[in-house]
Amino acid sequence: MHKYLRAIGFSGLKDRKELQSLITDIIIESEERAYTSNGEDTILAEFCKDFAENIGIAVCGEFDSDNKFSYDYYYPYMRGTGISSEEDVSVERHAGKESYAGICDDIKVGVSLIFYLQNMIPYIKAQNSNHLPIRGTTLTLSGLSLQGKILMPIGKNERDKQKIQKVSNDRNSLIAAARKGDEDAIESLTLEDMDTYTIISRKIHKEDVFSLVDTYFMPYGVECDQYSVLGEILDCNKVKNRLTSEEIYQMTITCNDLVFDICINAEDLFGEPRVGRRFKGSIWMQGYINFPEGI
C-alpha cells in the first residue's frame, strides 16, 4: 500500500481488498483519462480521480491487443497551482516500472531538484513524436507530506525583507557565474559560506536554530525525490476527502525562493497553519511539466 495515501485522506485503508476496490472504482469512474502507444502492441493508460480539490489518485497500466486493461501501479497526487520554475527539465524513466523522474537545476534551490513526474503520458507522446528536447517549458511543483509542524515567523520589517531579497539575488547571480566557471564567483561563494557558518556557530549557543534559519530545502532519506523543507506559508486552506471525510490542509509555501503547494493530513500536522507562519516537515516532491502549446 502506498505510504503517501495517508497524506490525501486515506489513512483508514486496512487491507489490500479495500485498496483493490478503490482502484477498481477509480478506473471505472475516472474523471480524467489519458492514453498513448508505447511503440509496441500495447497502449499505456492513466486514470485519475479527484477526492478533494486538486487531490486524488492516478492508476496506471496498459491495454493489450485484446483491449484488456492490466493495472500496473497507482500513486496519490496533488496538483500544483502555480509556476515553480522556468528552468529546463530533463526526464529519466524509473528502472522498475513505466514511471518517470524529472530533474530541474534551478539555481534558487542550490541542488538538482528531482521529482516524480505526474504527466507522463504527454511526455511519452512527445518522446514518440521526436519532439524532445522541448524548450520553453515551465514546471509546477507540489508535495505530499506525512509529518509536519507549524513554526512562528521570524520578525522582519520591510527593510529587512528588501535586504534579504537583495542578498538572495546577489547569491543567485554568483551561483550562475560559478556554474560557468567563474573562479572569482566560486571564491566569493566559498568565503560567504564560511562567514555564514562562523556567524551561526557563534549565535547557536544563545539562540534557537529556527530563529536563525528562516528557510531551507534539502534531501531527506534515501529516496531522491523526498526532501526536508522549511518555508513560509503564503496561502492555506482546509479541504475534506469526499470519500473518507478526513480533513487535509493545502498550503502554498515559499522555500529558498521556490514556490510550490503541499498537502498534509490534518492529523499529521502539529500546530495551526496561518499565512505568514512557517511549515517544517518532510515531503514527497511531484512535478507537472507545462509544455508549450502544440506539443
Secondary structure, DSSP 8 states (H G I E B T S, - for coil): --GGGGGGT-TT--SHHHHHHHHHHHHHS-SEEEEEE-SSS-EEEEEEEEEETTEEEEEEEEE-TTS-EEEEEEEEEE---S--B-S-EEEEE-SSSS-EEEEE--TTTSS-EEEEES-HHHHHHHHHTT--S--S-EEEEEEEEEEEEEE------HHHHHHHHHHHHHHHHHHHHHHTT-HHHHHHHHHHHHHHHHHHHHHTTTS-HHHH---EEEE-SSSTTEEEEEEEEEEEEEEE-TTT--EEEEEEEEETTEEEEEEEEGGGEES---TTSEEEEEEEEEEEEE--TT-
